Amino acid sequence: MDANLKQELLAKIDQAINNIRPYLKADGGDVKVLDIDDDYVVLVELLGACESCPMSPMTMKAGIEEAVKRVAPEVKSIKAVNIAPVS
């Protein structure tokens, strides 16, 4: 992926997450964007209460992933590096 495209996408992703961050923080959690790979998978780290919350997989799909895909439709998925994937 081109470096300029990557920076542009990361900026869009950060903005989308900033829009939902107050809701995550209200429950004692947060999310940190780590990278986006060449397959357009965004790698994040769940922080605080989000790390151990049993609802984290649902938050990832219904909250974070949907918010990101609204501003960056080329993103294929969101993957948290510190939780087990949803099957």
SEDREN-842067 format. One record per residue: residue in three letters; chain; x, y, z of N, C-alpha, C in turn. Coordinates in steps of 0.2 Angstrom, whole numbers. Example, Ala and Ser with C-alpha at 12.3 -4.5 7.8 and 13.67 -1.06 7.14 Angstrom:
{site 'ALA','A',{66,-28,39},{62,-22,39},{66,-16,39}}
{site 'SER','A',{64,-11,35},{68,-5,36},{64,0,39}}
This chain:
{site 'MET','A',{4,-6,0},{0,0,0},{4,6,0}}
{site 'ASP','A',{3,11,-4},{6,17,-4},{6,21,2}}
{site 'ALA','A',{12,24,4},{13,27,11},{8,33,12}}
{site 'ASN','A',{6,37,6},{2,42,7},{-5,40,8}}
{site 'LEU','A',{-7,35,4},{-14,32,5},{-15,29,12}}
{site 'LYS','A',{-9,26,15},{-10,23,21},{-11,28,27}}
{site 'GLN','A',{-7,34,26},{-8,39,31},{-15,43,30}}
{site 'GLU','A',{-17,43,24},{-24,46,23},{-29,41,26}}
{site 'LEU','A',{-29,35,25},{-33,30,28},{-33,30,36}}
{site 'LEU','A',{-27,30,39},{-26,30,46},{-29,37,49}}
{site 'ALA','A',{-29,42,45},{-32,48,48},{-39,48,48}}
{site 'LYS','A',{-42,45,43},{-50,44,43},{-52,39,48}}
{site 'ILE','A',{-48,34,49},{-49,29,54},{-49,32,61}}
{site 'ASP','A',{-44,36,62},{-43,39,69},{-49,44,70}}
{site 'GLN','A',{-51,47,65},{-57,52,66},{-63,48,68}}
{site 'ALA','A',{-64,42,64},{-70,38,65},{-70,35,73}}
{site 'ILE','A',{-64,33,75},{-64,31,82},{-65,36,87}}
{site 'ASN','A',{-62,42,85},{-63,48,90},{-70,49,91}}
{site 'ASN','A',{-74,48,86},{-82,49,86},{-85,44,91}}
{site 'ILE','A',{-82,38,92},{-86,33,96},{-82,33,103}}
{site 'ARG','A',{-76,36,103},{-72,35,109},{-75,37,116}}
{site 'PRO','A',{-79,42,116},{-83,44,122},{-87,38,125}}
{site 'TYR','A',{-90,34,120},{-94,29,122},{-90,23,125}}
{site 'LEU','A',{-84,22,122},{-80,17,125},{-77,19,132}}
{site 'LYS','A',{-75,25,132},{-73,28,139},{-78,28,144}}
{site 'ALA','A',{-84,29,142},{-90,29,147},{-90,22,151}}
{site 'ASP','A',{-88,17,147},{-88,10,150},{-81,8,153}}
{site 'GLY','A',{-76,13,153},{-70,12,156},{-65,9,151}}
{site 'GLY','A',{-66,9,144},{-62,6,139},{-59,11,134}}
{site 'ASP','A',{-56,9,129},{-53,13,124},{-50,9,119}}
{site 'VAL','A',{-48,12,113},{-45,8,108},{-40,12,105}}
{site 'LYS','A',{-34,8,103},{-28,12,100},{-27,9,93}}
{site 'VAL','A',{-27,13,88},{-25,10,81},{-18,9,81}}
{site 'LEU','A',{-16,3,79},{-9,1,78},{-6,2,71}}
{site 'ASP','A',{-10,-1,66},{-8,-1,59},{-14,-3,55}}
{site 'ILE','A',{-13,-2,48},{-17,-5,43},{-13,-9,38}}
{site 'ASP','A',{-14,-15,37},{-10,-19,33},{-12,-19,25}}
{site 'ASP','A',{-8,-22,21},{-9,-22,14},{-16,-25,12}}
{site 'ASP','A',{-19,-29,16},{-25,-32,14},{-31,-27,17}}
{site 'TYR','A',{-30,-21,19},{-34,-17,22},{-38,-19,28}}
{site 'VAL','A',{-34,-23,32},{-36,-25,39},{-33,-20,44}}
{site 'VAL','A',{-37,-17,48},{-35,-12,53},{-33,-16,60}}
{site 'LEU','A',{-27,-15,62},{-25,-18,68},{-26,-13,74}}
{site 'VAL','A',{-30,-15,79},{-31,-11,85},{-29,-15,91}}
{site 'GLU','A',{-28,-11,97},{-27,-14,103},{-33,-11,108}}
{site 'LEU','A',{-36,-16,111},{-42,-14,115},{-38,-12,122}}
{site 'LEU','A',{-40,-7,125},{-37,-4,131},{-43,-4,137}}
{site 'GLY','A',{-40,-4,143},{-44,-3,149},{-49,-9,149}}
{site 'ALA','A',{-56,-7,151},{-61,-12,152},{-62,-16,145}}
{site 'CYS','A',{-61,-13,140},{-62,-17,133},{-58,-23,133}}
{site 'GLU','A',{-52,-23,136},{-48,-29,135},{-51,-36,138}}
{site 'SER','A',{-55,-35,143},{-57,-41,146},{-65,-41,146}}
{site 'CYS','A',{-68,-37,143},{-75,-37,143},{-78,-42,138}}
{site 'PRO','A',{-83,-46,140},{-86,-51,136},{-89,-48,130}}
{site 'MET','A',{-91,-42,130},{-94,-39,124},{-90,-36,119}}
{site 'SER','A',{-83,-37,120},{-78,-34,116},{-79,-36,109}}
{site 'PRO','A',{-80,-43,107},{-81,-45,100},{-87,-41,97}}
{site 'MET','A',{-92,-40,100},{-98,-37,98},{-96,-29,97}}
{site 'THR','A',{-93,-26,101},{-91,-19,101},{-87,-18,95}}
{site 'MET','A',{-82,-23,93},{-78,-23,88},{-82,-23,81}}
{site 'LYS','A',{-86,-27,80},{-90,-28,74},{-95,-22,74}}
{site 'ALA','A',{-100,-22,79},{-105,-17,78},{-103,-10,79}}
{site 'GLY','A',{-98,-8,83},{-97,-2,84},{-91,1,80}}
{site 'ILE','A',{-85,-2,82},{-79,1,79},{-78,0,72}}
{site 'GLU','A',{-80,-7,69},{-79,-8,62},{-84,-4,58}}
{site 'GLU','A',{-90,-4,60},{-95,0,57},{-93,7,56}}
{site 'ALA','A',{-91,10,61},{-89,17,61},{-83,18,56}}
{site 'VAL','A',{-79,14,56},{-73,14,52},{-75,14,45}}
{site 'LYS','A',{-79,8,43},{-81,7,36},{-85,13,33}}
{site 'ARG','A',{-89,16,38},{-93,22,35},{-88,27,32}}
{site 'VAL','A',{-82,29,35},{-78,34,33},{-72,31,28}}
{site 'ALA','A',{-71,24,28},{-66,21,24},{-68,15,22}}
{site 'PRO','A',{-73,15,17},{-76,8,15},{-71,3,12}}
{site 'GLU','A',{-65,5,10},{-60,0,8},{-57,-4,13}}
{site 'VAL','A',{-59,-2,20},{-56,-7,25},{-61,-13,25}}
{site 'LYS','A',{-57,-19,25},{-60,-25,25},{-63,-27,32}}
{site 'SER','A',{-59,-26,37},{-61,-28,44},{-56,-25,49}}
{site 'ILE','A',{-58,-26,55},{-54,-23,61},{-52,-29,65}}
{site 'LYS','A',{-46,-29,67},{-43,-35,71},{-40,-32,77}}
{site 'ALA','A',{-42,-35,83},{-39,-33,89},{-34,-38,90}}
{site 'VAL','A',{-28,-35,92},{-22,-40,93},{-22,-43,100}}
{site 'ASN','A',{-26,-41,104},{-26,-43,111},{-33,-47,113}}
{site 'ILE','A',{-37,-49,108},{-43,-53,110},{-44,-58,105}}
{site 'ALA','A',{-47,-63,107},{-48,-69,102},{-53,-67,97}}
{site 'PRO','A',{-52,-69,90},{-57,-67,85},{-63,-71,86}}
{site 'VAL','A',{-69,-67,83},{-75,-70,84},{-76,-75,78}}
{site 'SER','A',{-79,-81,80},{-80,-86,74},{-87,-86,71}}
